[in-house]
């Protein structure tokens, strides 16, 4: 198990604490960094960078870094909007695990299909 100070960095709590420390360091709460529409714009930007990694054949390391950026923004959004992302994740997993899948245009889709 990897540790950073008193926090297990492989745990959700450890990652959340690290992102909270980043928010605190830059005073995001008081300087607009936790404003939700701004955070959506940042997440859109990061998703574009992830797309660029894939479509331009960049390295897996580059892709991993861009995915980490998006994950940091997601955790920060949970902090800013004051919701439990871990609980939301598991609640959503429970929902999607019982959904049926369909092949659509040669690719698998798992959704709430309207019949």
Phi, psi and omega in degrees: 000132181270136182239150172224102186066233179265005187247133174286112185287349177270001181261157174303315181300321179295316178294318179297319179296321179295317179292321176299318179298321177296315177299316180295317181303320184258009177050046181304323183301323184263352187240018176088356182289346178253009178289128192293321180292326174296318180294323177297318178299318179295319179294322177297317178300314180294322177297322175298321178291325175296313178302317179299320178301317183286311186286337180258007175067032179290170185291159175299325178297317177297316179299315180299319180295318179292322176296322177297320177302315180295320179296319177299318178293322177297315178297319178295327177292322176297321177295311184296319183268359176057054172231160182270099182296325179298314178295320178296320178301308183292325176297318179291320178300319177302319180292313186284337180293337180262359179283152174273159177247159176220150172272124178230119182053040175080008180229146181286138175230138174237113186205177171270090184284139174268120181266000000 
